[in-house]
Amino acid sequence: MEGNTQNTDNNKVARFLLTFFLGWIGSIIINNTSLKPEGYKCRTLAYFFLSLITFGIYGLVASICNFSFKPGAERNIGYVKE
């Protein structure tokens, strides 16, 4: 059980780093790897356009929210249920 928790924590850190440093390119990578949360799709266009409009603030907020991602939640910033 503890190994699964460690893997989940590593995924959160990886998603944070990808979205923070690579922005929308990171969200494309997330969508096409095992970093994508099961049952969710990363909102690639939202990362791109909202980060442009907010001068990167949305990307920062969405990156931080990757640490508090809750699979059972109805909504998560930067993700939409598939």
Summary of the structure (lengths in Angstrom):
residues: 82
radius of gyration: 12.0
end to end distance: 26.4
largest distance: 41.6
contacts: 221
relative contact order: 0.18
helix: 62%
strand: 9%
